[in-house]
Amino acid sequence: MKQVKRAVKNNSYRELYQWGCEELAIAKIEEAALDARLLLEEVCHTDRNYLLVHGDNPVLEEQSLSYTAYIGQRKKHIPLQYILGYQEFMGLRFKVSPDVLIPRQDTEVLVEEVMRYLHDGMRILDMCTGSGCILLSLLQYSNDCIGVGCDISDKALAVAKENARVLNKEATFIQSDLFEKIDGKFDIIVSNPPYIPTSVIDTLMPEVKEHEPFGALDGKEDGLFFYKKIVLRSVDYLQPGGMLFFEIGCEQAEAVSECMREAGYRDITVCKDLAGLDRVVYGTKNIF
């Protein structure tokens, strides 16, 4: 308690930052220095240059108290993005909460691959939309496309709708167990479904296994449960020549590709992420 009191009274910006670094390092936070800086910038409304140029400036006690609270949350391995309430993705800022997965840089590869084939006026279905980051990014960087996002979680959909409002994007969000309440046909179906095998979730870092929504992680026994269901039904919801895009786990490319092949998809392609790992699989529905 004494350490916390020293952190909230009569501190310079640099001293407060150093305290935050130490506290997070003790808690074994992987990127302690980075997180300490980002949280301090959030409460003080500063940028990264402030530490270098104005590090000796005093911090208001109210800001120090807020920072202490943020550091306390991060020490419990609550993800930084849930503390801040947002995450940057595809050059846009998305609201996030514990009701949705945190958008990740790997998923930008999925969006970028879809954009290679996306034309103005297309109809897009985002299956397991979560925060809506995939669908809303595609709508942001295209013209006159019609976007539908579905998710089984009404709480996740509330976050997606708020993101659409803030970004001023028109999209329809439907609470649906996969295709249960989906009507019509689409030019593109895109999905980042739950794909982690149930037995693996306990091995993940605390930020993920203890704080991100289990239902958005759990791909059942082999991690392929949702891919198989989506692939089988997707052919009924795609226009002839329409395309199905998936984000995958790095060891799932072969299994997902074979599933799509068996369902009649052609030109199946696997793409790697920036780390060189398999990350995206997509294919085209046969015209006949």
C-alpha positions as CSV (number, residue, x, y, z in Angstrom):
1,M,0.0,0.0,0.0
2,K,2.9,2.4,0.8
3,Q,4.2,1.8,-2.7
4,V,0.8,2.8,-4.2
5,K,0.7,5.9,-2.1
6,R,4.1,7.0,-3.4
7,A,2.8,6.5,-6.9
8,V,-0.1,8.9,-6.6
9,K,1.4,11.9,-4.9
10,N,4.0,14.5,-6.0
11,N,5.3,12.5,-8.9
12,S,6.9,13.7,-12.1
13,Y,5.8,12.1,-15.4
14,R,9.0,10.1,-15.6
15,E,8.8,8.9,-12.0
16,L,5.3,7.7,-12.5
17,Y,6.3,5.9,-15.7
18,Q,9.2,4.2,-14.0
19,W,6.9,3.1,-11.1
20,G,4.5,1.6,-13.6
21,C,7.3,-0.2,-15.4
22,E,8.5,-1.7,-12.1
23,E,5.0,-2.8,-11.0
24,L,4.2,-4.5,-14.3
25,A,7.6,-6.2,-14.4
26,I,7.1,-7.6,-10.9
27,A,3.7,-9.0,-12.2
28,K,5.5,-10.6,-15.1
29,I,3.7,-8.6,-17.8
30,E,5.5,-9.4,-21.0
31,E,5.8,-5.9,-22.4
32,A,5.9,-4.0,-19.1
33,A,7.6,-0.8,-20.3
34,L,5.4,-0.4,-23.4
35,D,2.2,-1.0,-21.5
36,A,3.2,1.3,-18.7
37,R,3.9,4.1,-21.2
38,L,0.6,3.5,-23.2
39,L,-1.5,3.6,-20.0
40,L,0.3,6.8,-18.8
41,E,-0.3,8.5,-22.2
42,E,-4.0,7.5,-22.0
43,V,-4.6,9.1,-18.6
44,C,-2.4,12.2,-19.3
45,H,-3.5,12.7,-22.9
46,T,0.1,12.8,-24.1
47,D,2.2,11.0,-26.8
48,R,5.4,9.1,-26.7
49,N,7.6,12.2,-27.1
50,Y,6.3,13.8,-23.9
51,L,8.4,11.4,-21.8
52,L,11.6,12.6,-23.5
53,V,10.8,16.3,-23.6
54,H,8.7,16.9,-20.6
55,G,9.5,14.0,-18.3
56,D,10.2,16.2,-15.3
57,N,6.8,17.8,-15.4
58,P,4.5,17.0,-12.5
59,V,1.4,14.9,-13.0
60,L,-2.0,16.0,-11.6
61,E,-3.0,13.9,-8.6
62,E,-6.3,12.9,-10.3
63,Q,-4.3,11.5,-13.3
64,S,-1.9,9.7,-10.9
65,L,-4.8,8.0,-9.2
66,S,-6.2,6.9,-12.6
67,Y,-2.9,5.6,-13.6
68,T,-2.5,3.7,-10.4
69,A,-5.9,2.1,-11.0
70,Y,-4.9,1.2,-14.6
71,I,-1.6,-0.4,-13.5
72,G,-3.5,-2.4,-10.8
73,Q,-5.8,-3.8,-13.5
74,R,-2.9,-4.6,-15.9
75,K,-1.1,-6.4,-13.0
76,K,-4.0,-8.8,-12.9
77,H,-3.3,-9.6,-16.6
78,I,-6.4,-7.8,-17.8
79,P,-5.6,-7.1,-21.4
80,L,-4.3,-3.6,-22.1
81,Q,-7.0,-3.1,-24.8
82,Y,-9.8,-3.9,-22.3
83,I,-8.4,-1.3,-19.9
84,L,-8.2,1.3,-22.7
85,G,-11.5,0.2,-24.2
86,Y,-10.2,0.2,-27.8
87,Q,-7.9,-1.4,-30.3
88,E,-6.4,-0.1,-33.5
89,F,-7.1,-2.3,-36.6
90,M,-6.7,-1.5,-40.3
91,G,-6.0,2.1,-39.4
92,L,-9.3,2.4,-37.6
93,R,-10.1,2.5,-33.8
94,F,-12.5,-0.1,-32.6
95,K,-14.2,-0.3,-29.3
96,V,-13.5,-3.5,-27.4
97,S,-14.8,-5.1,-24.2
98,P,-14.6,-8.5,-22.5
99,D,-17.6,-9.5,-24.7
100,V,-15.5,-9.6,-27.9
101,L,-12.1,-10.8,-29.0
102,I,-9.4,-8.2,-29.3
103,P,-8.7,-7.5,-33.0
104,R,-5.2,-8.8,-33.9
105,Q,-2.7,-7.8,-36.5
106,D,-2.9,-11.3,-38.0
107,T,-6.5,-10.7,-38.9
108,E,-5.5,-7.7,-41.0
109,V,-4.1,-10.3,-43.4
110,L,-7.6,-11.7,-43.8
111,V,-9.1,-8.3,-44.5
112,E,-6.4,-7.5,-47.0
113,E,-6.9,-10.7,-48.9
114,V,-10.7,-10.1,-49.1
115,M,-10.0,-6.6,-50.4
116,R,-8.1,-8.0,-53.4
117,Y,-11.4,-9.5,-54.6
118,L,-13.9,-7.0,-53.2
119,H,-15.7,-4.8,-55.8
120,D,-18.0,-1.9,-55.2
121,G,-21.6,-2.9,-54.6
122,M,-20.9,-6.5,-53.4
123,R,-22.8,-8.1,-50.6
124,I,-20.6,-9.3,-47.7
125,L,-21.5,-11.7,-44.8
126,D,-19.2,-11.6,-41.8
127,M,-19.8,-14.8,-39.8
128,C,-18.9,-14.6,-36.1
129,T,-18.4,-10.9,-36.4
130,G,-17.5,-10.1,-32.8
131,S,-16.5,-6.4,-32.6
132,G,-17.3,-6.0,-36.3
133,C,-13.8,-5.1,-37.1
134,I,-13.5,-7.3,-40.3
135,L,-16.8,-6.2,-41.8
136,L,-16.6,-2.5,-40.9
137,S,-13.0,-2.4,-42.3
138,L,-14.2,-3.8,-45.6
139,L,-17.0,-1.3,-45.7
140,Q,-14.6,1.5,-44.9
141,Y,-12.3,0.7,-47.8
142,S,-14.9,0.0,-50.5
143,N,-17.9,1.8,-52.0
144,D,-21.6,0.9,-51.8
145,C,-21.1,-2.6,-50.4
146,I,-23.8,-4.1,-48.4
147,G,-22.6,-5.6,-45.1
148,V,-24.2,-8.2,-42.8
149,G,-22.5,-9.4,-39.6
150,C,-23.8,-12.2,-37.5
151,D,-22.9,-13.5,-34.1
152,I,-24.5,-15.8,-31.5
153,S,-23.6,-13.3,-28.8
154,D,-26.0,-10.3,-28.3
155,K,-23.4,-8.6,-26.2
156,A,-20.8,-8.9,-29.0
157,L,-23.3,-7.5,-31.4
158,A,-23.9,-4.5,-29.2
159,V,-20.2,-3.7,-29.5
160,A,-20.3,-4.1,-33.2
161,K,-23.3,-1.8,-33.6
162,E,-21.5,0.8,-31.5
163,N,-18.4,0.5,-33.7
164,A,-20.6,1.0,-36.8
165,R,-22.2,4.1,-35.3
166,V,-18.8,5.7,-34.4
167,L,-17.4,4.9,-37.8
168,N,-20.6,6.0,-39.5
169,K,-20.9,2.8,-41.5
170,E,-24.3,1.2,-42.4
171,A,-24.3,-2.5,-41.6
172,T,-26.9,-5.0,-40.5
173,F,-26.1,-7.1,-37.4
174,I,-28.1,-10.2,-36.7
175,Q,-28.0,-12.5,-33.7
176,S,-27.8,-15.9,-35.2
177,D,-26.3,-19.3,-34.6
178,L,-24.2,-19.4,-37.8
179,F,-26.6,-19.3,-40.7
180,E,-29.8,-20.0,-38.6
181,K,-31.3,-16.5,-39.3
182,I,-29.5,-15.5,-42.4
183,D,-31.4,-14.9,-45.6
184,G,-30.3,-14.1,-49.2
185,K,-27.1,-14.7,-51.1
186,F,-23.7,-13.0,-50.9
187,D,-20.7,-12.4,-53.1
188,I,-18.3,-12.9,-50.2
189,I,-18.5,-14.7,-46.9
190,V,-15.7,-14.0,-44.5
191,S,-15.2,-15.6,-41.0
192,N,-12.7,-15.6,-38.2
193,P,-14.5,-18.4,-36.2
194,P,-13.5,-19.9,-32.9
195,Y,-10.6,-22.3,-33.8
196,I,-8.6,-23.1,-30.8
197,P,-9.0,-26.8,-29.6
198,T,-10.6,-26.9,-26.2
199,S,-7.7,-28.7,-24.6
200,V,-5.3,-26.0,-25.8
201,I,-7.1,-23.0,-24.3
202,D,-5.7,-23.7,-20.8
203,T,-2.2,-23.4,-22.2
204,L,-2.7,-19.8,-23.5
205,M,-1.4,-16.7,-21.8
206,P,-3.6,-15.4,-18.9
207,E,-4.7,-12.4,-20.8
208,V,-6.4,-14.7,-23.3
209,K,-7.6,-17.7,-21.3
210,E,-8.8,-15.7,-18.3
211,H,-10.2,-12.6,-19.9
212,E,-11.2,-13.0,-23.6
213,P,-14.6,-14.6,-24.2
214,F,-14.3,-18.4,-24.1
215,G,-17.0,-18.9,-26.7
216,A,-15.1,-16.9,-29.2
217,L,-12.0,-19.0,-28.7
218,D,-13.3,-22.6,-28.4
219,G,-13.2,-24.5,-31.6
220,K,-14.3,-27.7,-29.8
221,E,-12.2,-30.9,-29.7
222,D,-10.1,-30.5,-32.9
223,G,-10.6,-26.7,-33.5
224,L,-12.3,-27.5,-36.8
225,F,-15.9,-27.6,-35.6
226,F,-17.0,-24.2,-36.9
227,Y,-15.1,-24.5,-40.2
228,K,-16.9,-27.7,-41.1
229,K,-20.3,-26.2,-40.3
230,I,-19.7,-23.0,-42.1
231,V,-18.3,-24.6,-45.2
232,L,-21.2,-27.0,-45.6
233,R,-23.8,-24.3,-45.3
234,S,-22.0,-21.5,-47.1
235,V,-22.6,-23.0,-50.6
236,D,-26.3,-22.2,-50.1
237,Y,-25.6,-18.6,-49.3
238,L,-23.0,-17.7,-51.9
239,Q,-23.7,-16.5,-55.4
240,P,-22.2,-18.7,-58.2
241,G,-18.5,-17.7,-58.3
242,G,-18.8,-16.2,-54.8
243,M,-15.9,-16.6,-52.4
244,L,-15.4,-17.9,-48.9
245,F,-12.6,-16.6,-46.7
246,F,-11.3,-17.9,-43.4
247,E,-8.8,-16.9,-40.8
248,I,-7.2,-20.2,-39.5
249,G,-4.9,-21.4,-36.8
250,C,-1.3,-21.9,-38.2
251,E,-1.7,-25.7,-38.3
252,Q,-5.1,-25.9,-39.9
253,A,-4.5,-25.0,-43.5
254,E,-4.6,-28.5,-44.9
255,A,-7.7,-29.6,-43.0
256,V,-9.7,-26.5,-43.8
257,S,-8.6,-26.6,-47.5
258,E,-9.7,-30.2,-47.8
259,C,-13.0,-29.4,-46.2
260,M,-13.6,-26.7,-48.7
261,R,-12.4,-28.9,-51.6
262,E,-14.9,-31.6,-50.6
263,A,-17.7,-29.1,-50.6
264,G,-16.9,-28.1,-54.2
265,Y,-14.8,-25.0,-53.8
266,R,-12.1,-24.4,-56.4
267,D,-8.9,-22.3,-56.6
268,I,-8.3,-22.8,-52.9
269,T,-5.5,-20.6,-51.7
270,V,-3.5,-20.4,-48.4
271,C,-1.8,-17.2,-47.3
272,K,0.8,-16.6,-44.6
273,D,0.9,-13.8,-42.0
274,L,3.9,-11.6,-41.4
275,A,5.5,-14.3,-39.2
276,G,5.4,-16.7,-42.2
277,L,2.7,-18.8,-40.6
278,D,-0.4,-20.1,-42.5
279,R,-3.2,-17.6,-41.6
280,V,-5.8,-17.4,-44.3
281,V,-7.6,-19.9,-46.5
282,Y,-10.0,-19.0,-49.3
283,G,-11.7,-20.4,-52.3
284,T,-14.4,-19.9,-54.9
285,K,-17.7,-21.6,-55.2
286,N,-18.1,-23.5,-58.5
287,I,-20.4,-21.8,-61.0
288,F,-22.1,-25.1,-61.8
